[in-house]
Amino acid sequence: MSSLQAYLDRQIYQAYSYSYPHKTAYRSFATPYALSDLWAGEKRDALFLYVHIPFCEMRCGFCNLFTLVRPNESLPERYLNTLERQARQTANWLGDAKFARFALGGGTPTYFSAKQLQRLFEIAYNNLGISQDIPCSVETSPETVSTDKLEVLRNAQVDRISIGIQSFLESETQALARRQNNRSVHEALTLIREHSASQLNIDLIYGIPGQTPETWAQSLQQALHYAPEELYLYPLYIRKQTGLERIQSKNSSLIPLHNEYQHSMLSLYRQGRDMLIAEGYEQVSMRMFRKTGAQSSAPVYCCQEDGMLGLGAGARSYTRQVHYSSEYAVGRTSISSLIQHYIEQTDADFHSAPYGIILTEDEQKRRYLIQSLLLAEGLDLDAYEMRFGTRCAEDFSVLTELEALGLAERSGTRLKLSAAGLERADALGPWLGSTSVHQRMASYQSR
């Protein structure tokens, strides 16, 4: 048995490698970096602007995101005031830049009132020159959808609305420690379809305690009733400092984590994948499925090549050599403290990065590899060589194991994961990470 096969047999679901390095690998820099210097040599003609809104109506049992539940009444307005200051100062040091994509995430951006949402868009338009012609995505929840907020999104020409449903069965959302009733879910989805021309993404979770192939099919069918352009199918993870971890610590039998349960999750994944493909969706990654023909014709943003600029407490920013952000936390007290620290920052503070990680050339290559290979379209070997001046196969000889095990295959100049490889993406992502990053993640002190 190969070392990779043995590794994959130990645990199918290890971590979601949506970005590399993971935020728990970030640390305080010895000396803060001047942002004007960090961005001086970067391509700035197709940036991604991400704005983080760290507020929610409730915290779900599986959630470890940087978000505060039901903040005091004045905090959202003070947060917006600070966001405007940060955007203004960012424009000062960033100089000429063009944005290819814009996203509001969190948290739940639609926790804001319609008036606050409108102001949020104006901050982006007036300070950073964001155009309404570029793709814009906004995250929402069933509890925070309303006609007046949808009108704001429509006027801002938001072309994608993403809503976390997780399950259409109340017994399953209860098992996720998520307060949700089906009436509000269907009302929210109906409002979105009736009052918005945006593409719709629905998030669902598989591996929920008590979930069966029959109930999983029921959730998928109810989601398909609203003809979403995209669906994300997420495996359930029990993360540190979450409600589900506390439940798990008291009664491990409630949420089994053994290998047999992981294989049952894999079976649910395959069921969902096959069902969506049969319904005319194409697989973009292990999690993402897009209705054939639903792609945007807007400017192209390449996550491997182009930078990301994050605004707000909890937002991350990516240049080629440095990733930076504010500090990260999950506990309510720590998050409250970090948001307050963000609000108290001076204008000068928004010109430097005190916290993040420096990417060596090896880490830059690993990021490019992971961000490419875990997509269904795979890694463009020629583009890799053009970017780094080296051959990927020589930099990462372990890739031959993927091909030998039938987990990847070459298609022209591309290396693509097979169906067997794509379904193991949450094991392959960590496998391709460096020892250094894994050590930093392991030594991270949760807050």
N, C-alpha and C positions, 0 to 999 in steps of 0.2 A: 504494500500500500504506500502511495506517495505521501510526502509530508503535507501537501495541500489537501489530499483526500481525507487524511486523518483529522486535519484542522476543520474541514467542512462537516465532518461527521460529529464533531463535538457539539457544535451549536450552529443552527441555521440562521437564527436572527440574533445578530450581535450589536449592530449600531447602524443608524441611518447616516450615510456619508453625503449629506446634501451640501456640505462645504468641508474643505480641508485646508488647513488644520482646524480641528474642532475648537470651539470657543473656550473649553476648559483647558486648552493648552496655552492660553494667553496669560501673560504676567505683566507686572509693572515694569516699564523700561527704566534703566538706570538713570537716563536723562530723557525727558520728553522730546519727541521729534517735532520739528517745525513742519506743519502741514504743507506749507508752500514748497519746502524742500522735497518732501515725500512725493508730491505730485508733479514736480518740475519736469521730470523726464518721461512722464506717462502719456500714453495716447489719451486724448480727451475729446475725441470726436464721436464717441458712441458709448457714453457712460450710462450706468444704471443708477437712478436715484431711489433710495429706499428710505422711507420715513416710518419710524417706529412709534406707535401709540400704545403705551403700556397700561391700558385700562380695560377691564372686563366687567360684565354683569355678574359672572360667577367664575370660579376656577374648577375645571373638570378634574376628576380623580387621576387622569393620566398625564395632566399638563405640567410641564416643567419650564414653561416659557417665562420670560421677564415681563410680568404683568401684575397689576394691582387690582384687586376686586373692590368695586364700589368705593372709589376714593372719596375724600370729603369734597363737598360741593365746589369749593374754590380751586381745587388742584388742577382740573383740566384746563381752566382758563389761564392759570399761571404757567402751566406747561406749554400752552400755545404761545404765550408771550415769550418764553425762553426759546422755543423753536424758531420763532421769527427772528430773534436776535442771532441765533446760530446760523440761520440761512443767510442773513445779511453779512455776517462775518465770513462765512464760507465763500460767498460771491467775491469778497475782497481778495482772498488769497488764491482762489481757484483760477481766476482770470477767464479767458475765453474757453468755453467748454460747450459741448453739445450732448444732449441726453437722448438715448435711444429707447429707454424704458423708464417707467415710473411706477412705484408700488407703495401702497399704504398697508402696513401690516401691524402685528401686535402680538398679544392683545387683540382688541377689537376696535378698529378705527370708527366703526359706526356706533360705538358707545357714546361718541360725541353727539351733541345736538346737531340739527340740520344747519343752524347758524355757525356753529363751531367747525363743522365739516367744510362749509363754504369758505370760511376764513383759512382753513388749512390749505385748500387748493390755491387761494390767493397768495399765500406765503410762497408756495412753490413757483407760481407764475411770475410774481412781481420781483422776487429776489434772485431766482436761479434761471429765469427764462425758459421754464418748462413749457413746451408746446402742447396744445390739446390734440395735436395730430399724432403724437407718439402713443404706443400702447400704455394703458394705465390699468392696474389691477388693484382692487380693494377687497380686503377680507371683512366678512360680516358674520353674524350669528342670528339664529331664529328670533332671539329675544330683542334684537336691536334693529330689525328691518322695519321701515315705515315709509309711507308714500312721500313724505316731505324730504326724507334723506335720499330716497331713490331719485327724486327730482334733482337734487344737488348733483348726484353722480351722473345723471343723464346730461345735465347742462355742462358738466365738466368733461363730457364725452368719454367717460370711463368705459372701456371695452371688455372688461372682465370682472365679474363679481364671484368671489370664492366664499362658499358657506360650509361650515363644519356641521354636518348632521350626525355622523358617526354610526347611527343605527336608526331605523324607523320603528324599532320595537322598544317600547318604554321599559320593558323588563331588562333589556340589554343596556340601555343608557343608565338605568339605575345601577346596574352592575359596574358601570364605569364611574360611578359617583358623579353623575351628570344630571342635574335637574332639568328635565325636558319633557314636554308633552307633545304628542303628535299633532294636536290641533294647531299649536303655534308653528310647528315645523311646516305643515302644509299651507298655512296662511302666509308664511314668509316666502315660500317658494312660489306660490301663486302671485303674490305681490311683485316679486322680481320679474316673473315672466310677463305680467300684465303692464308693468310700469317701467320696464327697462329693455333696451335693445342690446344690452351687454351680453357677451358670452358668459355662460354659467358654468362654474365648477362646483361639484359636490364632493366633500370628503366623507369617506366611510372607513370604518375600522373592522378588521377581522381578527379573530382570536379572543373575542370577548367571552368571559366565563358564561357558560350556558348556551352559547351560540352553536347552532347546528347548520349543516348544509342547507336545510329547509329555511331556517330563519335568515341565513345569509342571502339566499336567493330572493327571499321576500324583500329585504332591504334594497338589493340591487334592482329588482323590478320596480319598486316604488320610486327609486331615484330615476330610472329610465323613463318613467311616466312624464317627467318634466323635461325630457330631451336635453340634458346638459351637454354642452360642447366638450366638456372635460369631466373626468372622474379621477379622483385620487383614492387608491385603496391602500390603507395604512395597516401594517401589522401592529398589534398591541404590544407596547413596551411598558415595563414597570420601572420607572425612573426614580432616582433618589429624591427624597424630600417631597414626593407627591402623595396625594391621598391614597392611591392604590398601593404605594409602598407601605404606608402605615397599616392598611388593611392586610396586606401580605405578611407583615411582621407579626401580626396577631394570630393569623390563621393561614398558614401556607397552603392548605388544601383548597382555599377559595380560588386562588389563581395559580394553578400548577405551572411550573417553569421547566419541567423535565423534558428530556429529548422527545418522548412520545407525543407530548402536547405540541412541541414545535413542529413535528411532522403533521399533526392534525391542522395546524395553522397553514402549513405549506399546501395541504390539500384544499383548504378554503381559498388560498391565493389562486391556485390553478383553476378552481371552479369559477372564481370571479373573472380571471383573465380570459378564459375560454368563452364565458358568457358575453363579455363586452366585445370581444373580437367578432363573435357571431352577430352582434347587434350593429356592426359597422364601425367599431372603434379601432384605432391603431395604437399599439403599445409604444410609448415614448421612453419609458423607463420602467423599473420594477413597479413603481407606484402609479405612474401617470398614464392615463389613456385619453386619447383625443379623438373626437368624431372626425372621420375622414373628410378632408376638405375644409376643416375649421381653422386652419392656420391663418395667422395675420399676415397681411402684405406690407406691414409697417417696417421701419428701419430695423436691421438685424443687430441684436446684441449677442455677443459670444461670451459665455461665462468663463471660458478658458483664456480668452485674450483681453477682454475689455474690463475696465475697472468698475467698482461699485462704490458709490458715495452714500454713506448712511447718516441720517440726521435723527436726533432724539436719543433719550436714554435707552440703552440696550441695543442700539443700532450698530451694525458692524460696517466697516469700510475696507475695501481691498485695493491695494496697488500690487504691482508685480512682486515687490520685495518685502512689503510690510502690510500686515493686516492689523487693524486697530479698532477699538470700541471703548465704550464705558465699561466698568466692571459689571460682572454678571452675578445674579443671585436668583434664588427660587423662593426663599422664605419671605413672608410678608414684611417683617420688620426690616430685613436687609434691603428689599426692593424699595420700601418707603424711604429709607435713608439715602439710597443711591439716586432716587428721583429728586429728593430734596437737594442733594449735592449738585445735581445737574441744573436745577433751577437757580441755585446760588452762584453758578459759575459766572465769571466776568467775561466781557467781550474778548479780552486777551486770551482767556482760557480756550476759546474756540479756535485758536490758531495753532494749537499743539495737540499731539497724541501722546498721552502718558502710559497707555496700557495696550498691549497687543502681542504680536509675535513677529519676529524677523524670519523670512523665508530664505534659507540657503538655496543655492542652485538646485541641489538635490530635492529639496522640498517643493520648489517651483515645478520641477519635473513630475513629482508625485501628484501634485495638485492637478496638473494638466492631464495626466494619465487617468486619475480617478474620476475627474469631472467629465472626461470624454468616454471612457470605457463603460461606465455605468449607465450610459444612455443607449438606447436601442440602435442608434445610428453608428455607434462605436467610435473608435479612435482613428483619426486620419494620420497615418504614419508619416506621410510626406509633410503634412503641416507641422507635426511634432519636430521633424528633422529641420525644417526651415526655421522654426522658433528657437530651437536650442543648439543646432549645429551638430547634433549627435543622433545616433539611431536608437529608437526606443528599445528594440530587442537587445541591444548591447547594454543599455543603461539598466534594464530590468530583465535579466535572463530568466527570472521566475515565470515570466509570461509563457514560456514554452510548456510549463505544467498545465496551464489553462487549456492550451490546444491539445495536449496529450490526453487530457481527461474529457475532452469533448465539451468543455465549458466556453470555448471561444474558437472562432474560425476566421480565416482571412478572406476578405471579399474585395478584390482589387487592391487598392492602397489602404484599405481599412481593416482594422482588427475589431471584430464584433463579438459580443457575448452571444452564445447560443441561448435557446430557451432555458436550457438547464443552468446556464451561467447567470442569466438575468434574474432567475428566481432565487439565486444565492447572492444577490448584490449586497445584501446587508452583512454578509460574511466576507465577501471579496473586498469591499471597501476598506474595512479595518486591516485585512491581510496585506493590502498594498501600502498602508501607512508606515511611517518610519518608527524605529525603536525610540528615538528621541521624543517624538510627539506622543507616543503611547506612554512613555514615562512621565511626561509633563501632565498628561490627562489623569494618570493614576495618582499623582501627588496633589492634584487640585483639591483645595479645601472648600467644601460646599458651604454656601451662606444662605 
